[in-house]
């Protein structure tokens, strides 16, 4: 699978003196298989088969890459009907089976770089495959909600066996050339500079019967006997249902593979073609394609990334604060080879901070992701400090101390004194206004929020928070650092909670409102987890700890008093020495292995909180359907996301989709928070919120952006003149 940036992809044909025609796929950057590339491949194949001076064929890709697969850019066009879809089986049967594989001239795929998705499927239709040792070969289509549609479900099992092929397709994990040769997926591995010569000679050897002429589709030696095959398929189904209970397309893949084994590969190809068409138009596929493009679009910021600015080189970074966040950020930077200075206020805290970083890196060694030698080299990039002496040559500072305004103001005044004038002054604050933090400096153009999510070296999102004074150059620099430390950066405006925490503050508050009116805590968590969230709102409160929940909740109560639901449930529990997972008691009780069990004792706290809020049990709340619970928890989140868009805090709705997925664990197969809302429709969401606001108060009141969209029946994702940019 890949994204085509060049609509005029093509293939070329060149016939050598040895009688071998080399067909090269050209469609930068990864030679994706747009429809015009596939049509061109067929034309050049037909030409090679017609020509008397061609004895054999080699298929390869330009610039050291075989092919990244079918052009994902074409998905939207095929789904929307703006491009005519080829007839079912045209590519898998007519081109790859009846033209390439059935040809009376042998063909060999010469694979360098990557052969993914449709790229590998083209290679598997050839009569042999030669690869470089580090080339990546795989079928990752399930990540986009579809299945391999060019014959991959039939050929891969026949080349590598049923169990391995199912594992490769269901996990979307590629294998390297070296492993592929042991599996039987490729026939030989050679260095890049020998690839084409080896492939040409191999093709001629097939012709001269010195090497086997193999049509992968009809290989049977790797397929288990039917009884055993059925057991493997049954096991795969059980595993898949357990790991992805809300998804259909992984089960469809298993069905299609089974069809080929039971009814023969040709029948399997037709079932695959039919399944590909129906999955292409499924909600899951549309959602996952949205995520694919949304993730790549976060680095495009109008008025910033279109000014022709080049990112400056960041050679050294300083982190202030060695707590959980500071040490996590330091780890993320070290893993990408940035030299880091970690500053603390005293030696005891400093040693603890350095110890945390070391432990983070050691866990990579334990998991086999890092060698001991690499660990030592990485750790040598870290230096501890108790003062600002070493800050004179740093290019960027990220402050990660406790959320205290006067402390942060003092730190930024000091940084201005000790750091060079080009140094970026970053803060990892999650709640405090950046203008306030930089109030006592003259350097507001280089102050920026670098908001990581915990644990910072694991979580993929980085919120880059700009104020009206932050210079575009500093934003471009931080986008580049974000990319280099393998984060997905999202640029947002400066407000309470920024994008993620602000969008999701109603998530817990809605749950508290429901519980005080009679809904069950543990049922809410079960329903929300079943919907696809990593955990429900109450389990999440236990994880982050009640201290954090109260502090952040307080920020929203202060800044958005008219629409916050003020419940005393969590403070009451905290008064009673319950503070979440760390105290082994929160909404759940925790055993030695941190396993959570519902705690019936919380009923008494709920009764007391209900009394303090002055609300009564609503009999309807105990009888809510799963659908009602999902909507009452998530529609307020959608409502707040609409405000974030209308205020220009987010540049575009797709950035909020990515923020929800990567910052809060909103499930990717629903496409993101706004994408999911648009599948339900602005009118429907507005009418539900409006109804609840009349019953339960202003917490549910639809914002004007949502009201305006609903009145026109317009999607929430559409850009609008009313969304004023405050940036």
N, C-alpha and C positions, 0 to 999 in steps of 0.2 A: 504494500500500500504506500502510496506517496502522493505528494502534492505537486502538481505540474505548474511551473511558472511560465512555460512556453507553450502556447496553444498550437504551435506549428511543429510538433514533434514528428520525427520521421525515422526511417531506417535507410541505410545505404548498402549497396552490394558491390563487392570488389572481387574479381576472379584472378587468382594467382596462376603462375606458370605451372604449378603442381596440379591444377585442375580443381582446387578447393575454392568455393565461393564463401567469402566472409561477409555475413550480414550483421551490420552493427546498428544497435538501437541508440538513437540520439534524441534525447529530450531532457536538457539540463533542468535542475541540478542532479536528479537521481535517475534519469532515463525512465520516467514513469510511462506506463502504457495507456496513453490517451487513445481514444478510438481511432484517430488518424494514424497513430503509430502502429496499431494492430492491423489496420487495413493495408498499410505500407508493408508490414511484415509479410502478409499474405501475398501481395503483388510480387515482392522480391523472391519469395519462396517459389511461387509459380514460375517466375522467370528462370530461376536456378534449375528447376526441374525440367524446363523446356530446352535449355541451352545444352548443346552437345559438348561444349568445352568445359562443362561443370561435371565433375565426378562425385564430389561430396560437398557437404555444407558445414560451416562453423557459425554458430550464433554467439554474438558477444555484445557488450555495451561499451559506449564511449567513455573516455576519461576515468578508467579504473573502476567503473561501476556497472554491473550487469543490468539490473533493473530493480527499482524500489517497489514495483507492483503497479496495479491499476491506478489510474489518475483519480484521486479522491475528489478533485475539483469537478469531475464529471458527475459525481453522485447527485449533487443538488440539481444539476440540469436534467438528469434522467428522472429524478423524483418529481421535479416540477413539470416535466414534459417539454422543456425548451429544446432538448436534444432528443432526436428519435433513437429509441433503444434498439440495438441490434436484435434480430429475432432470437428467441431462446435457442441455445446450443450453437449459435453461429461461431462463437470464439472457441468454446470447449470441444465441440464436435467437428464442425466444418474446418476450422483453421488448424487447431492443434492436433486433433485425432486423425481426421481424414486427409489433411494436407501434410502436416509436419511428420507425424508419427508413421503414417501409412506410406510415406514417400518411398520411391524405389531407389533413392539415393540416400546414403546415411548422413545423419547430422549429429554434431557434437556441440554441446554448450560449453563455452569458455567463461567461467565465472570468477570475477574479481569483485572486491568491495562488498556488494550485497546482491542477493537474489531473494527478494521477499514477495510474498503474496503472488500476484500474477507473474512476477518475474521468475520465481521458482517454478511455477506451473508451466511456463514456456520451456524452461530448462528440462523439466521432467518429461516433456513430450519428445525431446531429442533422444537419440539412441545411446548416448553416453554423456557424462558430465565430468569436466575437469575443473578443479577449483584451486584457488590460492589458499594457504593455510588459515588465514584470518578472515576470509570472506564469511559473511553472515547469511545463513540460509534458513528460511522459515516461512510459515503461513500465519501471519498475525491478524487475519481478517476478522476474527471474533471480537477484537477490540473495537471494531466499527459496527458491530451488530449484524454482520452478514457472515456468510461462509465462503470458503474458497470456491470460486465460480468458474474457473478455467480448467477443471479436471483434477484439482488437487486432492479432493476427498477420495478419489479413486486411485490415483497414482502413488501418493505418499504411502498408504498402507502396503502397497505391493512392492515398494522399494525398501522400506525400513521395518515392516511388520506392523501389526495392528496396534499393539499397546503403545509403541513409541510414536506412531503417527497420531494417535488420539491425544497423547500427552502434548506433542508439539502444537497441534491445532487448538486444543482446549486451553492451554496456558499461553498461547501466542509467543512462546519463547523460541528464538532462533538457535541454531547450532552453528559452530564454526566449521570451516572446511576440514580441519583435522579430525573432528568428531564425525563429520558427515561421511568421510571415507570409511570409517569403521562401521558406521550404520548401514552402508550400502547406498547412501543417497548420492554420493559422487564416486567416480571410478578411480580417480587419482588426484593427488595434491602436488602442485608444483609452484615454484616462486613466480611472481608476476611477470618477470622478464622472459620466462620460458612458456608462459601460458598459451599464447596463440600458436607457437610452433608445435607444442605438444598436442594441442587440440587438432591441428591440421593433420599431423601424422596419424593420430588416433583415428580420425575419420577415414583416412586412406587405408589404414590397417583393417577397419571394419569391412571396407569394400573388398579387400583382398582376403577376407576371412581369417585374418591373423588375430582379430579381436571380435568378441561376440556382438552380433547385431540384435539389440534388445528393444522390444516395444514394451515400455514399462507397464502399460495398461493390461498386458496379457501375462505378466509374470505371476507365478503362483507359489513359488518356493518359500516366500516369506509369510504367506497367509496361513494362519493356524487352521486345523480341521474345524468344521462347522460348529460342533458342540463346544469346543474350547473357545472359538471366536465369539460365540453367543455369551459365554461366561464373562469374557473381557468386556464386551459391549454392555452387559448388564451392570457390571461393577462401575464402568464409566458413567452410566446413567445415575446410579445411586450417589456417586461422588459429586456429580454435577448438580443434582437436585439439592444436595446438602450445601454445597458451596455457593450456588447462585439460584436460590429458590424462586426469584422473580423473573428469571430470564428463560426465554424459549429457544433462542437461536443455538446455544450449545447442544441442546437435545436434538435439534434438527440436524446438526452436523453428524451426530451419532447415528440417527435414522438413515441419513444418506449414505454413510459408510456401510451400514448394514445392508442396505439395498444392493450395493455393488457386490457384496460377498454372497448374498443369498440368490440374487437374480442375474448376476453377471455384471461386468464393468460397464457395458454399453447402457444397460438399464440404469445403473448407478449414475452415469453421466447425465442422462435425461432427468432423473430425479433431482440431481444437483442443480441443473439449469432452471428447473421449475422453482426449487426452493430459493435460489439466488434472487429470482425476480420478486417473489413474495416478500423475502426479508429486506430487499432493497427499499421497499415502500413501507416498512414497519416503523412504528414510533421509536423503537429502540435504535434502529439504524440512523434515523434522522437526528435523534438526540446525541448519539456518539459522534456523528459527523460534525454536529454543531460544536461539541467540546473540542474536537480535533482542530478546527479552524479558530475557535475562540482562544484557545491556548496560544496559538501562534500570533494572534492579533494583539495580545496584551502589550507588546513592545512598540506598537504603533500609537503614538500620542500626538494628535494634531497640535501644531504650534510649538512642538518640542522636537520630535524625532524627524520632522520634515524640514528642518532648518539647515541641514548639511553639516551639523556639528559632529565631530569625531570624539569618541570617548578618550579621555586622558588615561595614561597608564597609572594604575594604582600599585605602588611598589611595596607599601608598608601600611598596616592598619593597626590602630590602637583600640582596645575595648576597655571601657570603664565599668567595673563590676564583674566579679567572678562567680555570681550566683548561678542558678539553673540556666537563665537566659543568656547571660554573658558568656558562660563557659560553652554553651551550645553554639552561639554565634562564632566564638573563637574556633571551635571544632570545624564548623562548616567552612570557614576561611582557610584553615590549615589544610583541610582535605583537598583544597584546590591550589595548594602551594603558595598561599599568601603569608609572608612573615607577619606575626602578630605580637603586639605587646599587650599584656593583660595587667591592668592597674587595679590595685585595691587599697583600702585605707590603712590596713595594718598587716603585719606578716602572717598572722593566724588566718585571716580571711584570704590572703593571697595564696598561701599554701593550699588551702581548701579549694580555691578556684582552679589552680594549676592541677590539683589532684583530679578534679572533675573532668577537665579536658583530657588528661592522661587516660582516665577510665573510659571515656567515650571512644578514644582511639583504640584502646585495648580490646574493647568489645568488637571492633571491626576485625582485629587480628583473630579473636576467638571464633568469629563467624567465618573465617577463611577469606574475608574480603580484602585483607591487607597482610603483606609479609612482615616479618619481624624487622627486616632491614628497612622497609618503607616506613614502618612505625617509628623507628629511631630517627630516620631522616625527617619525617613530618614533625615529630616532637621537637627536633632541634630548631625549628622555625619559630618556636614559642619562647617568649621572654617575659618574666614577671617584673613589675615595677611598683614602687610605693610613692613616687613623685612624678612630676611632669618633665624631668630632664630629657628622657628619651623621646619626647613628643616633638622635638624640634624638626625632625625630618619625616614625620608621618603624612601620608596623603589623605587618610580618612580616619575619623574617630567615630565609634558607635558607643553611645552612652547607654548602659543597661543597669542603672541603679534603681533603688526603690522609688515608687511613685510619690515623690515629694517635691512640690513646686519650688520652694526656696532652695532646696539642695540642688536641684537641676539648674536653676538660674545661676547659682554660684559656680557650678561646674562649667557651664558654657562661658561665663565671664573669664574663668581661668584658661579654658581652652583657647579663647581668642588671644590671650596673652602669650601662651607657650607654643601654639601650633603655627606652622608657616601660613602665610596669607592665602595660599591656594587650597589649603586642607579642607576637605568636606567635613562638616560638623553634623553627625547623624545622631538621632535619638531613637531608641527602641520603645519609647513610651506607647502604651496602648490606650491611654485615656486623656492625657494632659495636652492641652492646646499648645501647638508648637510656637505660636506667636508669643505666648506667655513664657515659654522656656527661653526664648531668645531675646526677651524684652530688654535685658540689660546689656546687650551687645550691639555692635555696629555691623555685625556680620550676617544679617538676616538672609542675604542672597545665597549663602552657602549652608544654611540650616535646613535639614531635610529629615523626615521620618523614615527610619528603616525598621519597619515593624515585622519581626519574625514571629512565628508561631511555635509553641513548645511541643516537643523538644526541637530546638532550632536547627540542629544538624540533620534532622529526619524529615520534618514537615516541609512540603514542597513550595509553600507560598511565601512571597515577600511583598508586603504592602509598602509601596514607596509613597510617602505622604508629602505633598508639596504645599507650601503656603503661597499667598499671592506674590511673595518676594523671592521665593526660591528660583535661582537662575536655571534656564533650560540646560546649560552645560552640566550642572551638578546632577540633574535628573538623568541625562544621557549617561553620565559616568556611573551612576548607581544602577541603571538598567543593565549596563555592561557587566558590572560586578555580580549582579543577580544571576545573569546568564552563566557567568564563569563558575559560580558556586552551585550551579545546577538547580536554581530556584526558578519558579515562574513568577516574574515580577508583575505586579499590577499597580499602576499609578493612580492615586486617589487624592481627593482634596482634604483639607484640614477641617475636621469637625469632631465632635464627641464620638468615640468609637470607630472613626474612619469608616471603612466599608463593611468588613466582616462582622466586627463586634456590634456595630450599629444595626445592621440588617437583622442580626440574630438575637438582639436583646429581647424582642417579644417572644422568642422561642420558649424560654424558661418562664417568662411572665404569663404567657397564655396557659401553660401547663399548671401554674399555681392558681390561676383564676378558675380553671376547670375543677381542680381538686377541692378548692374551698367551697365550690358549689355542688360537690357530691361525686365527682368522677374519681376513679381509683388510680392512685399513683403508679402502681406496678402495671396495670393494664395500659396506661398511657405509654409507659416505656416499652412495653411489648409491642404495641401497635406501631410506634414510631420506628422501632428496630426492624420490624417486619417490612415496613415501607422502604427500608434500605439505609437508614442512618446507622453509623457505627454503634451508637448508644442513644437511649432516650434522654430527655431533658433532666430527669432526676438523677439518673446514673452519672450524667455529665457533671452535674453540680457536685456530686460526691467526689468525682475525679479531680476537678479543679480546686476543690476545697471551699468551704462556706465563707472563709475570710475573703477570698478573691471574689466570690459570687456577690457578697454584700457590698464590697468596695466598688465593683464595676456597676452593680445595680444602682448604687447611690448616685453615680455619675449621671445615669439616665433619668433618675427621679428628679435630679437637680436641673438638668438641661431640657428635658421634655416632660414637665410635670403634668401637662394636660392629657398625655396618652400613656402614662406608665401605670401598671397595676401594682399597687403598693400592698404587698402581703408581708405579714410578720412571721410566716411559717419558718423560714430559714433562720432569722435572728433568734426565735424562740428555741429552736433546736440547738443553735450554737451556745446559747446561755447555759444549756444543760450538758455542756462538754461534748456535744456531737459536732464534729466539724468536717465530716466526710471521710473519705478512704483512709487518710493519714491517722485518724483517731479510731479507725476500725468501726466507726458508727456514723451513719448519715441517714439517708433514706433507707439504705441497706445496711446489713451488718456484714463484716468481712472476716474471713478466717485467715489462718497463717499464710495461705497461698494467695491471698487477696481475692478469693472467690466471693462474689456478692450473693447474699440471700436477702429476700424481702424481710423487712422488720415490722411485724404487726403493731409494735409499740408506737409507731408514728401517728396512729389514729388520734391519740390524746393531744398531740401538738396541733394536728389539723383542726380539731374541735376548738382549741383555744384560739388559733389564728382566725378561724371563721368568725368566732365571737368578736374578736378585735376589729375585723373588717366590717362587721355588722351585716354580714350576708347570711342567707339561709340556704338550705339544701334545695336544689331544684331537681325534682324526681326525674326530669328528662336527662340530666347529666349522668345518672347511673346507667341509663339505657342507650347511651350514644353508640352509633355504629362505628366501625373502624374508619370508614370514610369521613364521618363527622369529626372524629378525633384528629385525623390527619389535617383536615381543612381548618379546624379551629386553632391548631398549633401553627400551621404553615402560612395561612392567608395573612395573619398579622406580619409575618416575616416578608411576604411579598409586598404588602402595603408599605412597609418601611423601606424596602428596596426601591419602590417607586419614588419615595421622597428623596432617596440618595441620588436617583437619576435626575429628578426634577431640579434639584439644587446644584446639579453639575459636579457633585462630589465624585461620581464615577464618570469616565469619559464615554462609555458605551455599555449597553446592557450585557453584552457578551463578557465584559470584564467582571460583572457581578455573578454571572454563571460560573466562571472559573473561581472567583473568590469563595463562593458558597461550596463548591466541590473541594477545593484544596485547603480552605481555611476551616470549614466546618464538617467536612465529610459528607456533604449532600451527594447522593449517588449519581455517578456520571451517566448511567444509562437512562436517567430522566432529563439529561441535557443541561442541567443547571437551574437555578431558582426561577429566573425570568422565562427561560425556554419552557420549563414545566408549566408555569402559570399560563403561558400562551396556548398550551395544548388544552387547557380548561376554558380559556376565554376571559377577557377582561369584564364582560357583562356579568358572567356567572360569579366571579370573585367579588365584584362590587356588590351584587345583590345579597350575597351571603354575609359579607362584612356589615352591610347596611342594616340587615335584619338583626344581626347579633348586637350591633351598637345600640339599637333601640331596646334590646332586652337586657344587655349587660354593661352598657356604658361606653364612654369615649375611647376606651382602649382599642375597640374594634372599628372605630370610625374611619371610613375610607378617605384617603387623602385626595386632594383636588386633581392630581395627575391621573390617579386611577379613575376618578369620576369622569374626567374628560375623555379618557380612552374608552371607557365603557359606553359613554353616550354616543360615540361614533362607531362602536363595535370594533375599535382598532386594537392591534396587538400592543402589548406593553413594551416590546422591544423596539418598535419603530422610533426613529429619532424624531424629535418634535421641536418646534420653535419655542414652545412654552418651557422646555427644559433649559433654564437659563444657566449659563456657565459663570460660576462665581470665581473662576480661577484665572 
